[in-house]
Amino acid sequence: MRIDGAPYIVELSRPEAAQQEKAAESAQRSQAAARVHSFDRVEISAESREVARLKRDLAALPEVRLDRVALARQNVQSGAYRVEPSILAQKMMEAYGA
């Protein structure tokens, strides 16, 4: 006895045949899936590459500008560096929002 209906075909008299058909269908699906190839591609813009290069260059720079530190140290030791208390107080007020 055979029952046909979408999407199944069932063999009631011979269960081995149904199992063999299922195995054959499964193998065909596996082969079809193996033939399907999808390729993803990523392309980075020139601007992005430039930003990445600038980030690397910036990371290579020292955090402290030693030449400026040496100049400040020299000015403090020689007395050439003078701090105006009123200007310092004004800058502190601006920085801390008071």
C-alpha positions in Angstrom: 0.0 0.0 0.0 1.3 3.5 -0.9 0.0 6.9 0.3 1.1 9.9 -1.8 0.7 13.4 -0.4 2.7 16.5 -0.5 5.4 16.5 0.6 5.6 12.9 1.8 5.4 9.5 0.2 4.8 6.7 2.7 5.3 3.0 1.9 3.3 1.0 4.4 4.1 -2.5 3.1 7.8 -2.2 2.9 9.4 -0.1 5.7 12.9 -0.8 4.4 12.1 0.9 1.1 10.9 4.0 2.9 14.0 4.1 5.0 16.2 3.7 1.9 14.2 6.5 0.2 14.7 8.8 3.2 18.4 8.0 3.2 18.7 8.7 -0.5 16.8 12.0 -0.1 19.0 13.0 2.8 22.1 12.2 0.8 20.8 14.3 -2.1 20.1 17.3 0.2 23.6 17.0 1.7 25.2 17.0 -1.8 23.1 20.0 -2.8 24.0 21.9 0.4 27.7 21.1 -0.3 27.5 22.6 -3.8 26.1 25.8 -2.5 28.9 28.2 -1.8 28.5 31.7 -0.4 31.3 34.1 -0.4 31.3 37.1 1.9 33.7 39.9 1.1 34.7 42.9 3.2 36.3 46.0 1.6 37.8 48.7 3.7 37.6 52.2 2.4 40.6 54.4 1.9 39.4 56.7 4.6 39.2 53.9 7.1 42.7 52.7 6.2 44.0 56.3 6.7 42.3 56.6 10.1 43.8 53.3 11.1 47.3 54.5 10.0 46.8 57.7 11.9 45.8 55.8 15.1 48.9 53.7 14.8 51.1 56.8 14.3 49.5 58.5 17.3 49.9 55.5 19.5 53.6 55.5 18.6 54.1 59.0 19.9 55.2 59.4 23.5 52.5 60.6 26.0 54.9 63.2 27.4 56.5 65.7 25.2 60.0 65.6 26.7 61.2 68.7 24.8 58.4 70.8 26.4 59.1 69.3 29.9 62.8 70.2 29.5 62.0 73.8 28.5 59.6 74.2 31.4 62.1 72.8 33.9 64.8 75.1 32.5 62.5 78.2 32.8 61.5 77.3 36.4 65.1 76.8 37.5 66.3 80.0 35.9 63.4 82.0 37.3 62.0 83.0 33.8 58.8 81.2 34.5 56.5 83.4 36.6 52.9 82.5 37.6 50.5 85.4 38.0 48.3 84.4 41.0 45.2 86.2 39.8 45.4 84.6 36.3 46.0 81.2 38.0 43.0 81.7 40.2 40.8 82.7 37.2 41.9 79.6 35.2 41.1 77.4 38.2 37.6 78.9 38.5 36.9 78.4 34.8 38.2 74.8 34.9 36.1 73.8 37.9 33.0 75.7 37.0 32.9 77.9 40.1 
